């Protein structure tokens, strides 16, 4: 599984052999900017399943931290629902985003 955050700087983490239902705390750090001139926060999730099927989130999946400081503790939860093929992002403020993931043919 590869997770990328695009904002001021790109942050990427690659995790291998993640069991189904696993929770990985503090998997990555990223930098973001609030206020005037704040860029959008984009997430790219690329997953290869045990049977070598590859899925990728929509290009430039947007779930941004707003100017009110909704990211109070600096935690973001990113999850995947394999049955519905969706990526979910939850900020610790309770703000949520969701989008579909598509199979990528190798």
C-alpha positions as CSV (number, residue, x, y, z in Angstrom):
1,X,0.0,0.0,0.0
2,X,1.4,3.4,-0.9
3,X,-0.2,6.6,0.5
4,X,0.8,10.0,-0.8
5,X,-0.2,13.5,0.5
6,X,0.3,16.4,-1.8
7,X,0.2,20.0,-0.4
8,X,3.2,22.2,0.3
9,X,5.5,19.2,0.1
10,X,4.8,15.7,-1.0
11,X,4.9,13.0,1.7
12,X,4.8,9.3,0.8
13,X,4.7,6.2,2.8
14,X,4.8,2.6,1.5
15,X,3.5,-0.2,3.7
16,X,4.0,-3.8,2.8
17,X,2.0,-6.9,3.9
18,X,-0.8,-5.0,5.7
19,X,-3.3,-7.5,7.0
20,X,-7.0,-6.9,6.4
21,X,-8.5,-4.8,9.1
22,X,-5.2,-3.6,10.4
23,X,-4.7,-0.2,12.0
24,X,-1.4,1.4,11.5
25,X,-0.9,4.4,13.9
26,X,1.5,7.2,13.1
27,X,2.1,5.8,9.6
28,X,3.3,9.1,8.1
29,X,3.8,12.8,8.8
30,X,2.9,15.6,6.4
31,X,3.2,19.3,6.3
32,X,0.2,21.6,5.6
33,X,-0.5,25.3,5.5
34,X,-3.5,27.2,6.8
35,X,-4.7,30.7,5.9
36,X,-4.2,32.9,2.8
37,X,-2.6,31.1,-0.1
38,X,-3.3,27.6,1.4
39,X,-3.0,25.0,-1.2
40,X,-5.5,22.1,-1.3
41,X,-4.7,18.8,0.4
42,X,-4.7,15.9,-2.0
43,X,-4.3,12.2,-1.2
44,X,-3.3,9.4,-3.6
45,X,-3.8,5.8,-2.3
46,X,-2.3,2.9,-4.4
47,X,-3.1,-0.6,-3.2
48,X,-2.0,-4.0,-4.4
49,X,-4.0,-6.9,-2.9
50,X,-2.7,-10.3,-2.1
51,X,-3.9,-11.6,-5.5
52,X,-1.9,-8.8,-7.2
53,X,-4.9,-6.7,-8.1
54,X,-4.1,-3.0,-8.1
55,X,-6.5,-0.2,-7.0
56,X,-5.9,3.5,-7.0
57,X,-7.9,6.4,-5.6
58,X,-9.3,8.9,-8.0
59,X,-6.6,11.3,-9.3
60,X,-6.1,14.2,-6.9
61,X,-8.6,12.9,-4.2
62,X,-9.3,16.1,-2.3
63,X,-9.8,16.2,1.5
64,X,-8.5,19.5,2.8
65,X,-7.9,20.8,6.3
66,X,-9.9,24.1,6.5
67,X,-8.8,27.5,7.8
68,X,-10.7,27.1,11.0
69,X,-8.1,24.7,12.3
70,X,-10.2,21.5,12.0
71,X,-7.1,19.4,12.4
72,X,-6.9,19.9,16.2
73,X,-4.5,17.1,17.2
74,X,-2.8,16.6,13.9
75,X,-4.3,13.2,13.2
76,X,-5.9,12.0,9.9
77,X,-7.4,8.5,9.5
78,X,-7.3,7.1,6.0
79,X,-9.2,3.9,5.4
80,X,-10.2,1.6,2.6
81,X,-13.4,-0.4,2.1
82,X,-12.5,-3.2,-0.2
83,X,-16.1,-4.3,-0.8
84,X,-17.3,-0.9,-1.9
85,X,-13.8,0.1,-3.3
86,X,-13.8,3.4,-1.6
87,X,-11.2,5.5,0.2
88,X,-12.2,7.4,3.4
89,X,-10.4,10.2,5.1
90,X,-11.5,11.4,8.6
91,X,-9.9,14.4,10.3
92,X,-9.8,14.4,14.1
93,X,-12.4,17.3,14.0
94,X,-14.9,14.8,12.6
95,X,-14.8,16.1,9.0
96,X,-15.0,13.3,6.6
97,X,-14.3,12.7,2.9
98,X,-14.9,9.7,0.7
99,X,-14.2,8.8,-3.0
100,X,-14.1,5.7,-5.2
101,X,-11.1,3.7,-6.0
102,X,-10.6,2.1,-9.4
103,X,-8.9,-1.0,-10.5
104,X,-5.6,-0.3,-12.4
105,X,-4.7,-2.8,-15.1
106,X,-1.1,-3.7,-15.1
